[in-house]
């Protein structure tokens, strides 16, 4: 991302993660969602802070360093909780190796089965 982008009631995205959140939930917002988000002053930055606060619960620390692994499902659950919007995940397309992606045609399969 090359700079900040305004997302209306959601505020300004300051990084790629906030941009992704805005792009995912903006189309889902109803008028009542927009009013509630505006009244509660919910923002993309606030959502990131909420997710990071929750993520710290899963953090593993060594000395001064820490790391947490959060699944996409968990991340979107927190985003959904923060904004009060139902986000249904669409599974990412699965990229199979070429040999697995290619399937035999029905005719070839049947002829192979019938060939004794």
N, CA, C and O of each residue as an XYZ file, in Angstrom:
464
protein
N       0.859     -1.171      0.000
C       0.000      0.000      0.000
C       0.897      1.224      0.000
O       1.913      1.256      0.694
N       0.534      2.201     -0.756
C       1.379      3.381     -0.889
C       0.731      4.590     -0.226
O       0.483      5.595     -0.892
N       0.460      4.515      1.041
C      -0.101      5.668      1.732
C      -1.422      5.349      2.391
O      -1.942      4.236      2.310
N      -1.943      6.368      3.046
C      -3.192      6.213      3.777
C      -4.379      6.331      2.821
O      -4.325      7.034      1.812
N      -5.458      5.616      3.175
C      -6.661      5.652      2.350
C      -7.863      5.816      3.272
O      -7.977      5.126      4.285
N      -8.756      6.733      2.917
C      -9.947      6.983      3.720
C     -11.028      5.959      3.392
O     -11.324      5.708      2.224
N     -11.614      5.370      4.434
C     -12.668      4.370      4.271
C     -13.951      4.828      4.954
O     -14.669      4.026      5.551
N     -14.224      6.097      4.863
C     -15.465      6.636      5.403
C     -15.581      6.443      6.899
O     -14.680      6.803      7.656
N     -16.710      5.865      7.323
C     -16.997      5.685      8.743
C     -15.947      4.820      9.452
O     -15.773      4.935     10.665
N     -15.249      3.960      8.709
C     -14.235      3.086      9.298
C     -12.931      3.817      9.600
O     -12.092      3.317     10.350
N     -12.766      4.979      9.027
C     -11.552      5.762      9.235
C     -10.531      5.517      8.148
O     -10.849      5.021      7.067
N      -9.298      5.875      8.457
C      -8.201      5.782      7.507
C      -7.387      4.525      7.765
O      -7.064      4.201      8.908
N      -7.060      3.818      6.681
C      -6.185      2.651      6.826
C      -4.744      3.130      6.794
O      -4.361      3.920      5.931
N      -3.956      2.651      7.733
C      -2.560      3.045      7.859
C      -1.589      1.967      7.417
O      -0.384      2.202      7.336
N      -2.121      0.774      7.128
C      -1.256     -0.325      6.707
C      -2.084     -1.329      5.903
O      -3.297     -1.173      5.759
N      -1.426     -2.341      5.392
C      -2.063     -3.340      4.532
C      -3.152     -4.123      5.287
O      -4.193     -4.440      4.712
N      -2.920     -4.429      6.552
C      -3.918     -5.178      7.322
C      -5.201     -4.377      7.498
O      -6.297     -4.915      7.337
N      -5.071     -3.096      7.828
C      -6.255     -2.255      7.982
C      -6.986     -2.109      6.645
O      -8.215     -2.071      6.603
N      -6.234     -2.029      5.574
C      -6.816     -1.950      4.225
C      -7.633     -3.209      3.931
O      -8.748     -3.124      3.415
N      -7.075     -4.377      4.262
C      -7.769     -5.645      4.032
C      -9.054     -5.725      4.857
O     -10.089     -6.177      4.366
N      -8.980     -5.287      6.104
C     -10.167     -5.284      6.962
C     -11.243     -4.402      6.343
O     -12.399     -4.812      6.235
N     -10.869     -3.196      5.939
C     -11.829     -2.258      5.350
C     -12.468     -2.830      4.087
O     -13.680     -2.728      3.897
N     -11.655     -3.428      3.232
C     -12.176     -3.987      1.981
C     -13.114     -5.158      2.237
O     -14.055     -5.382      1.476
N     -12.858     -5.910      3.313
C     -13.694     -7.070      3.620
C     -15.038     -6.655      4.220
O     -16.077     -7.204      3.852
N     -15.021     -5.689      5.141
C     -16.266     -5.404      5.856
C     -17.088     -4.268      5.260
O     -18.301     -4.226      5.468
N     -16.470     -3.348      4.529
C     -17.225     -2.205      3.988
C     -18.459     -2.637      3.183
O     -19.527     -2.051      3.364
N     -18.350     -3.634      2.309
C     -19.540     -4.034      1.551
C     -20.637     -4.671      2.415
O     -21.788     -4.755      1.987
N     -20.290     -5.116      3.616
C     -21.252     -5.794      4.487
C     -22.042     -4.833      5.377
O     -23.034     -5.226      5.990
N     -21.605     -3.586      5.447
C     -22.199     -2.636      6.389
C     -23.599     -2.198      5.970
O     -23.832     -1.805      4.827
N     -24.516     -2.275      6.918
C     -25.874     -1.756      6.720
C     -25.917     -0.336      7.281
O     -24.964      0.116      7.914
N     -27.013      0.353      7.047
C     -27.164      1.708      7.593
C     -27.067      1.690      9.116
O     -26.444      2.573      9.707
N     -27.679      0.692      9.757
C     -27.614      0.621     11.216
C     -26.187      0.326     11.697
O     -25.777      0.823     12.745
N     -25.428     -0.479     10.938
C     -24.027     -0.731     11.278
C     -23.234      0.574     11.213
O     -22.446      0.876     12.109
N     -23.449      1.334     10.158
C     -22.737      2.598      9.965
C     -23.043      3.566     11.106
O     -22.142      4.221     11.631
N     -24.318      3.651     11.485
C     -24.703      4.531     12.599
C     -24.037      4.081     13.898
O     -23.505      4.910     14.636
N     -24.060      2.775     14.184
C     -23.476      2.241     15.415
C     -21.967      2.449     15.447
O     -21.419      2.840     16.477
N     -21.293      2.193     14.332
C     -19.839      2.366     14.243
C     -19.477      3.834     14.457
O     -18.502      4.156     15.136
N     -20.275      4.707     13.869
C     -20.045      6.140     14.028
C     -20.274      6.591     15.472
O     -19.460      7.329     16.026
N     -21.374      6.153     16.081
C     -21.691      6.527     17.463
C     -20.638      6.028     18.451
O     -20.256      6.743     19.377
N     -20.172      4.790     18.245
C     -19.181      4.207     19.159
C     -17.753      4.616     18.801
O     -16.803      4.291     19.514
N     -17.617      5.341     17.673
C     -16.308      5.806     17.192
C     -15.334      4.647     16.994
O     -14.171      4.718     17.391
N     -15.834      3.577     16.373
C     -14.993      2.418     16.057
C     -14.181      2.738     14.806
O     -14.702      3.316     13.852
N     -12.915      2.365     14.812
C     -12.033      2.670     13.684
C     -11.203      1.450     13.303
O     -11.133      0.470     14.045
N     -10.581      1.530     12.143
C      -9.674      0.465     11.709
C      -8.497      0.348     12.672
O      -8.081     -0.758     13.018
N      -7.965      1.481     13.101
C      -6.861      1.461     14.051
C      -7.287      0.829     15.370
O      -6.539      0.046     15.954
N      -8.486      1.166     15.841
C      -9.008      0.565     17.063
C      -9.196     -0.928     16.915
O      -8.972     -1.683     17.861
N      -9.608     -1.360     15.730
C      -9.781     -2.783     15.455
C      -8.438     -3.504     15.519
O      -8.340     -4.598     16.074
N      -7.407     -2.888     14.951
C      -6.070     -3.485     15.004
C      -5.607     -3.615     16.452
O      -5.048     -4.644     16.833
N      -5.835     -2.588     17.255
C      -5.448     -2.641     18.664
C      -6.209     -3.753     19.388
O      -5.629     -4.464     20.209
N      -7.494     -3.908     19.094
C      -8.322     -4.958     19.687
C      -7.769     -6.340     19.329
O      -7.642     -7.208     20.192
N      -7.445     -6.534     18.052
C      -6.899     -7.821     17.600
C      -5.532     -8.092     18.241
O      -5.245     -9.219     18.645
N      -4.697     -7.061     18.331
C      -3.372     -7.242     18.928
C      -3.486     -7.560     20.419
O      -2.750     -8.400     20.936
N      -4.415     -6.883     21.110
C      -4.626     -7.161     22.538
C      -5.044     -8.618     22.727
O      -4.529     -9.309     23.606
N      -5.975     -9.076     21.904
C      -6.414    -10.471     21.987
C      -5.300    -11.433     21.586
O      -5.176    -12.512     22.166
N      -4.499    -11.057     20.611
C      -3.403    -11.901     20.148
C      -2.316    -12.106     21.191
O      -1.649    -13.140     21.213
N      -2.142    -11.095     22.072
C      -1.123    -11.223     23.118
C      -1.407    -12.393     24.044
O      -0.488    -12.921     24.670
N      -2.657    -12.803     24.141
C      -3.002    -13.952     24.984
C      -2.347    -15.234     24.476
O      -2.144    -16.180     25.238
N      -2.017    -15.258     23.180
C      -1.429    -16.443     22.547
C       0.082    -16.305     22.362
O       0.727    -17.164     21.760
N       0.627    -15.227     22.881
C       2.033    -14.941     22.661
C       2.943    -15.876     23.442
O       2.695    -16.191     24.606
N       3.996    -16.306     22.775
C       5.054    -17.089     23.397
C       6.271    -16.167     23.435
O       6.674    -15.618     22.409
N       6.850    -16.001     24.620
C       7.954    -15.059     24.784
C       9.257    -15.796     25.075
O       9.282    -16.834     25.736
N      10.330    -15.220     24.557
C      11.689    -15.656     24.884
C      12.519    -14.386     25.004
O      12.685    -13.641     24.038
N      13.027    -14.157     26.180
C      13.756    -12.927     26.485
C      12.842    -11.721     26.209
O      11.753    -11.619     26.774
N      13.293    -10.822     25.347
C      12.499     -9.624     25.046
C      11.608     -9.807     23.818
O      10.843     -8.910     23.463
N      11.705    -10.946     23.182
C      10.970    -11.186     21.944
C       9.749    -12.055     22.195
O       9.725    -12.873     23.115
N       8.730    -11.863     21.356
C       7.531    -12.672     21.460
C       6.926    -12.907     20.087
O       7.133    -12.128     19.156
N       6.182    -13.984     19.980
C       5.520    -14.300     18.720
C       4.198    -14.999     19.041
O       4.091    -15.738     20.019
N       3.210    -14.752     18.209
C       1.914    -15.420     18.351
C       1.451    -15.831     16.965
O       1.616    -15.087     15.998
N       0.875    -17.013     16.875
C       0.329    -17.478     15.596
C      -1.188    -17.518     15.725
O      -1.745    -18.260     16.534
N      -1.832    -16.707     14.915
C      -3.282    -16.588     14.950
C      -3.837    -17.042     13.600
O      -3.338    -16.628     12.554
N      -4.851    -17.879     13.621
C      -5.452    -18.349     12.369
C      -6.273    -17.221     11.737
O      -6.746    -16.328     12.440
N      -6.439    -17.262     10.430
C      -7.298    -16.267      9.778
C      -8.721    -16.270     10.352
O      -9.345    -15.218     10.487
N      -9.224    -17.455     10.685
C     -10.568    -17.551     11.255
C     -10.664    -16.783     12.567
O     -11.644    -16.080     12.812
N      -9.635    -16.920     13.415
C      -9.626    -16.217     14.697
C      -9.528    -14.709     14.477
O     -10.231    -13.935     15.127
N      -8.668    -14.301     13.573
C      -8.513    -12.872     13.255
C      -9.844    -12.264     12.828
O     -10.243    -11.218     13.339
N     -10.532    -12.916     11.894
C     -11.797    -12.368     11.389
C     -12.890    -12.438     12.448
O     -13.816    -11.627     12.434
N     -12.796    -13.396     13.365
C     -13.747    -13.441     14.470
C     -13.594    -12.191     15.328
O     -14.591    -11.579     15.710
N     -12.360    -11.806     15.634
C     -12.115    -10.600     16.424
C     -12.563     -9.341     15.683
O     -13.133     -8.433     16.287
N     -12.305     -9.286     14.384
C     -12.759     -8.137     13.585
C     -14.282     -8.053     13.637
O     -14.852     -6.973     13.797
N     -14.930     -9.208     13.501
C     -16.390     -9.279     13.560
C     -16.907     -8.800     14.914
O     -17.873     -8.039     14.977
N     -16.264     -9.245     15.999
C     -16.659     -8.818     17.338
C     -16.487     -7.313     17.514
O     -17.368     -6.647     18.058
N     -15.373     -6.781     17.062
C     -15.073     -5.364     17.255
C     -16.101     -4.479     16.551
O     -16.650     -3.556     17.153
N     -16.356     -4.766     15.282
C     -17.280     -3.936     14.507
C     -18.735     -4.371     14.642
O     -19.636     -3.632     14.246
N     -18.980     -5.562     15.195
C     -20.347     -6.048     15.326
C     -20.973     -6.394     13.988
O     -22.174     -6.216     13.783
N     -20.143     -6.892     13.080
C     -20.590     -7.254     11.732
C     -20.297     -8.735     11.527
O     -19.212     -9.209     11.862
N     -21.261     -9.462     10.978
C     -21.086    -10.889     10.724
C     -20.233    -11.072      9.477
O     -20.656    -10.747      8.368
N     -19.035    -11.594      9.672
C     -18.112    -11.830      8.555
C     -18.030    -13.319      8.328
O     -17.533    -14.058      9.178
N     -18.509    -13.758      7.199
C     -18.426    -15.179      6.850
C     -17.205    -15.359      5.952
O     -17.038    -14.670      4.945
N     -16.369    -16.297      6.347
C     -15.153    -16.530      5.583
C     -15.441    -17.341      4.333
O     -16.205    -18.306      4.357
N     -14.820    -16.932      3.254
C     -14.877    -17.690      2.017
C     -13.528    -18.388      1.912
O     -12.491    -17.726      1.904
N     -13.527    -19.724      1.832
C     -12.241    -20.430      1.778
C     -11.409    -19.952      0.593
O     -11.920    -19.731     -0.505
N     -10.122    -19.802      0.849
C      -9.210    -19.438     -0.224
C      -9.164    -20.592     -1.218
O      -9.342    -21.749     -0.838
N      -8.925    -20.280     -2.484
C      -8.833    -21.358     -3.462
C      -7.592    -22.184     -3.152
O      -6.566    -21.651     -2.730
N      -7.697    -23.456     -3.363
C      -6.592    -24.369     -3.071
C      -5.804    -24.576     -4.343
O      -6.359    -24.968     -5.370
N      -4.514    -24.314     -4.281
C      -3.644    -24.508     -5.430
C      -3.015    -25.891     -5.341
O      -2.157    -26.139     -4.494
N      -3.442    -26.778     -6.210
C      -2.904    -28.129     -6.240
C      -1.740    -28.190     -7.210
O      -1.715    -27.445     -8.190
N      -0.774    -29.062     -6.956
C       0.281    -29.271     -7.950
C      -0.366    -29.698     -9.263
O      -1.444    -30.293     -9.267
N       0.292    -29.395    -10.365
C      -0.310    -29.645    -11.676
C      -0.748    -31.091    -11.867
O      -1.810    -31.344    -12.436
N       0.058    -32.042    -11.399
C      -0.318    -33.445    -11.616
C      -1.591    -33.814    -10.860
O      -2.343    -34.677    -11.313
N      -1.851    -33.167     -9.700
C      -3.082    -33.441     -8.970
C      -4.255    -32.660     -9.551
O      -5.398    -33.114     -9.495
N      -3.975    -31.501    -10.101
C      -5.031    -30.654    -10.634
C      -5.632    -31.256    -11.901
O      -6.824    -31.094    -12.162
N      -4.807    -31.951    -12.690
C      -5.298    -32.554    -13.917
C      -6.042    -33.838    -13.567
O      -5.518    -34.699    -12.859
N      -7.253    -33.954    -14.065
C      -8.030    -35.162    -13.809
C      -8.250    -35.878    -15.138
O      -8.369    -35.265    -16.199
N      -8.299    -37.197    -15.028
C      -8.574    -37.966    -16.230
C     -10.004    -37.702    -16.666
O     -10.884    -37.451    -15.842
N     -10.220    -37.761    -17.960
C     -11.584    -37.589    -18.441
C     -12.386    -38.837    -18.101
O     -11.814    -39.892    -17.829
N     -13.699    -38.718    -18.115
C     -14.579    -39.838    -17.795
C     -14.349    -40.993    -18.755
O     -14.341    -42.152    -18.339
N     -14.161    -40.696    -20.027
C     -13.953    -41.744    -21.011
C     -12.690    -42.542    -20.709
O     -12.702    -43.770    -20.788
N     -11.589    -41.848    -20.360
C     -10.336    -42.547    -20.053
C     -10.493    -43.411    -18.805
O      -9.985    -44.532    -18.771
N     -11.173    -42.922    -17.798
C     -11.375    -43.675    -16.562
C     -12.197    -44.917    -16.836
O     -11.846    -46.005    -16.380
N     -13.290    -44.770    -17.577
C     -14.129    -45.922    -17.894
C     -13.394    -46.946    -18.734
O     -13.514    -48.148    -18.497
N     -12.635    -46.483    -19.712
C     -11.907    -47.448    -20.557
C     -10.850    -48.160    -19.748
O     -10.601    -49.341    -19.988
N     -10.215    -47.492    -18.795
C      -9.215    -48.135    -17.948
C      -9.859    -49.189    -17.052
O      -9.265    -50.240    -16.810
N     -11.063    -48.922    -16.560
C     -11.776    -49.874    -15.716
C     -12.240    -51.089    -16.521
O     -12.246    -52.214    -16.022
N     -12.620    -50.847    -17.750
C     -13.144    -51.934    -18.569
C     -12.038    -52.749    -19.242
O     -12.299    -53.839    -19.749
N     -10.826    -52.240    -19.253
C      -9.723    -52.921    -19.903
C      -9.157    -53.980    -18.954
O      -8.491    -53.640    -17.976
N      -9.412    -55.252    -19.232
C      -8.953    -56.340    -18.353
C      -7.586    -56.729    -18.768
O      -6.992    -57.628    -18.173
